[in-house]
Amino acid sequence: MLATIAEPGFHAFSALHYESVAVCVALIAFIAWLGCYWRKSGPTAETKLRRSLGWFNIFVYVAYLAWLWQPRNFTWERSLPLEFCDMGMLVAAGALLLHVRWLRGLLYFWATVFTFQAYLTPVLRQGLGTPDFWLFWGAHLGIEAAAVYDLTAGQFRPSFDDTIRSYVLSFYYAAAMMILDVLTGWNYGYVGPSKPSTITIIDALGEFPLRVLWMLLIATAGFAIAWLPWARSEKRV
C-alpha cells in the first residue's frame, strides 16, 4: 500500500523509496512503449510525445528553481542549478527537442552512470507531502524517461565517439565543480570536501580528496560498461 502523506520524511531503502522507484520504472516503461507504438503508426504522434517529454524536463527544471530560489528555501550550498541532474534536465530537453547528437550521447551516459544513482541512494529527506519530494522524483523521472525513450522510440545508438566525447565533457564539468567546491566548501557534483547528509556510495569511498579519485575510476568504468552493449553492433556497421 502506498505510503501516506502523513509519513514523516523520506528514508533510503524504506517502503516509500521502493514504491517511488517502482512508479518511476512503470512510467518510464509505459512512455517508451507508447513512443514505439506511435512510431509504427506514423511520425506525427511520436513527435508530439517526444516534444512533450522534452518540455516536461524544462517545466520541472523551472519549477525546481522557482522552489529552491524562494527566500525561505534558498541556500548557496544547494540552490544553484549546478548538479549533474540539474544540468541533466536541460540535456534531456535539448536531446529530445533539438535532436543534436552530442546531447543525445550525453543524455544516455549521464542517465546511465549518474542519474541512475539517485534511484539507488536518493539524496532526499522530505516526504510525500512536500514539493521537494515531487520535484526530486519528477526531475529524475524526466531524465531517465528521456534517455530510455531516445534509445527505444528514438532508436539512438551510442558510438565509441559518443562515449569519449561525453566522458570528456563530464570530466571537465566535474573538474569545474571540484574547484568551486574546494573554494567554497560546497559539494556540487559531490566532488567537494563535504558529503551528503544521506546514505550514498560516497560514504564507502573514504575521505576527500582520495574519494574523488575513486569516483573518477568508478565513472570511467561506468561509461565503458554503458557503451559495451552497443560496441558489437557498431563494429558491424
C-alpha positions in Angstrom: 0.0 0.0 0.0 1.4 3.4 -1.0 2.9 5.3 2.0 0.7 8.1 3.2 1.3 11.8 3.1 1.5 11.7 6.9 4.6 9.6 6.8 7.5 11.7 8.3 10.2 12.4 5.8 11.9 10.2 3.3 14.5 7.5 4.0 16.6 5.4 1.6 15.6 1.7 1.5 12.2 2.4 3.0 8.9 1.4 1.6 8.4 4.9 0.2 11.7 4.6 -1.6 10.9 1.3 -3.2 7.4 2.5 -4.1 8.8 5.7 -5.7 11.2 3.7 -7.8 8.6 1.2 -8.9 6.2 4.0 -10.0 9.1 5.7 -12.0 10.1 2.5 -13.7 6.5 1.8 -14.6 6.0 5.3 -16.1 9.3 5.1 -18.0 8.4 1.7 -19.5 4.9 3.0 -20.5 6.2 6.1 -22.1 8.8 4.1 -24.1 6.2 1.6 -25.2 3.8 4.3 -26.2 6.5 6.1 -28.2 7.4 2.8 -30.0 3.8 2.1 -30.7 3.1 5.5 -32.1 6.3 5.5 -34.2 4.9 2.5 -36.1 1.6 4.2 -36.9 3.3 7.4 -38.1 5.8 10.1 -37.1 3.3 12.8 -36.0 2.0 11.3 -32.8 5.5 10.1 -31.8 7.0 13.5 -32.5 4.4 15.2 -30.2 5.2 12.7 -27.4 8.9 13.3 -27.8 8.5 17.0 -27.6 6.1 16.8 -24.7 8.7 14.8 -22.8 11.3 17.4 -23.6 9.1 20.2 -22.4 8.3 18.2 -19.3 12.0 18.4 -18.4 12.1 22.1 -18.9 8.9 22.5 -16.8 10.4 20.5 -13.9 13.7 22.4 -14.2 12.0 25.8 -13.9 9.7 24.6 -11.1 12.7 23.3 -9.2 14.5 26.6 -9.5 11.4 28.5 -8.5 11.0 26.4 -5.4 14.7 26.5 -4.4 15.0 30.2 -5.0 12.2 31.2 -2.7 13.8 33.2 0.1 12.9 30.7 2.7 14.5 27.8 0.7 17.5 29.4 -0.8 21.0 28.5 0.3 24.1 28.8 -1.7 25.1 25.3 -0.9 22.1 23.6 -2.6 20.1 26.1 -4.6 22.3 26.7 -7.6 21.4 24.6 -10.6 24.9 23.0 -10.8 24.3 19.4 -10.0 24.7 16.8 -12.8 21.0 16.1 -12.6 20.1 19.8 -12.8 22.0 20.1 -16.0 20.7 16.7 -17.0 17.2 18.1 -17.3 18.4 20.6 -19.8 20.4 18.0 -21.6 17.3 15.8 -21.8 15.2 18.6 -23.2 17.9 19.5 -25.7 18.3 15.9 -26.8 14.6 15.4 -27.5 13.7 18.8 -28.8 16.8 19.6 -30.9 17.9 16.0 -31.8 21.6 17.0 -31.5 23.9 14.0 -31.5 26.3 15.2 -28.7 23.3 16.0 -26.4 21.8 12.6 -27.1 25.0 10.9 -26.2 25.5 12.9 -23.1 21.9 12.2 -22.1 22.5 8.4 -22.4 25.6 8.3 -20.4 24.5 10.8 -17.7 21.2 8.9 -17.2 23.0 5.5 -17.1 26.0 6.4 -15.0 24.9 9.4 -12.8 21.1 9.8 -12.6 20.7 6.1 -12.1 22.5 6.5 -8.7 19.6 8.7 -7.5 17.3 5.8 -7.8 19.6 3.6 -5.6 20.5 6.2 -2.9 18.3 9.3 -3.2 19.7 12.4 -1.6 16.3 13.3 -0.2 14.8 13.7 3.2 11.4 15.2 2.5 8.3 13.0 2.3 5.2 12.8 0.1 3.6 16.0 1.4 6.4 18.3 0.2 7.3 19.9 -3.1 10.9 18.7 -2.6 9.7 15.1 -2.9 7.7 15.6 -6.1 10.3 17.8 -7.8 13.1 15.4 -6.9 11.4 12.4 -8.5 9.9 14.4 -11.3 13.4 15.6 -12.3 15.0 12.1 -12.2 12.0 10.6 -13.9 12.2 13.1 -16.7 15.9 12.4 -17.3 15.7 8.6 -17.3 12.5 8.6 -19.3 14.1 10.8 -21.9 17.1 8.5 -22.2 15.1 5.3 -22.4 12.7 7.0 -24.9 15.6 8.1 -27.1 17.0 4.5 -27.1 13.7 2.9 -27.9 11.4 5.2 -29.9 14.2 7.4 -31.0 16.4 4.4 -31.9 19.6 6.2 -30.7 22.7 4.0 -30.5 25.7 5.5 -28.7 29.0 5.1 -30.5 32.6 5.0 -29.2 32.9 8.6 -30.3 29.8 9.5 -28.2 31.4 7.7 -25.2 34.7 9.6 -25.4 33.0 13.0 -26.1 30.5 12.5 -23.2 33.3 11.4 -20.8 35.5 14.3 -21.6 32.6 16.8 -21.2 31.7 15.1 -17.9 35.3 15.2 -16.7 35.7 18.9 -17.3 32.3 19.7 -15.7 33.3 17.7 -12.6 36.7 19.4 -12.5 35.0 22.8 -12.6 32.6 21.8 -9.8 35.5 20.4 -7.7 37.4 23.8 -8.0 34.2 25.6 -7.0 33.6 23.2 -4.1 37.1 23.5 -2.7 37.0 27.3 -2.8 33.6 27.5 -1.2 33.2 24.4 0.9 30.1 23.4 -1.1 29.5 20.0 -2.6 28.1 20.4 -6.1 28.6 17.3 -8.2 29.5 15.5 -4.9 33.2 16.1 -5.6 33.8 18.6 -2.8 35.2 18.2 0.7 31.8 17.6 2.3 29.4 14.7 1.8 25.6 14.4 1.5 23.7 14.0 4.8 22.0 10.9 3.5 23.5 7.4 2.7 25.2 7.2 -0.7 28.0 5.3 -2.3 30.3 8.2 -1.4 30.3 7.0 2.2 32.3 3.9 1.2 35.0 5.8 -0.8 37.0 7.3 2.1 38.0 10.9 2.7 38.4 13.8 0.4 40.3 14.2 -1.9 41.1 10.5 -2.4 37.5 9.6 -2.8 37.3 11.8 -5.8 39.9 9.5 -7.5 37.7 6.5 -6.7 34.7 8.4 -8.1 36.6 9.1 -11.3 37.6 5.4 -11.6 34.0 4.3 -11.0 32.7 6.8 -13.5 35.3 5.6 -16.1 34.2 2.0 -15.6 30.5 3.1 -15.8 31.0 4.8 -19.1 32.8 1.8 -20.5 30.1 -0.6 -19.3 27.3 1.6 -20.6 28.9 1.6 -24.1 29.6 -2.2 -24.2 26.1 -3.3 -25.2 26.5 -1.2 -28.4 30.1 -2.0 -29.2 29.4 -5.1 -31.2 26.7 -3.5 -33.4 29.0 -0.6 -34.1 31.7 -2.9 -35.4 29.2 -4.4 -37.8 28.3 -1.1 -39.4 
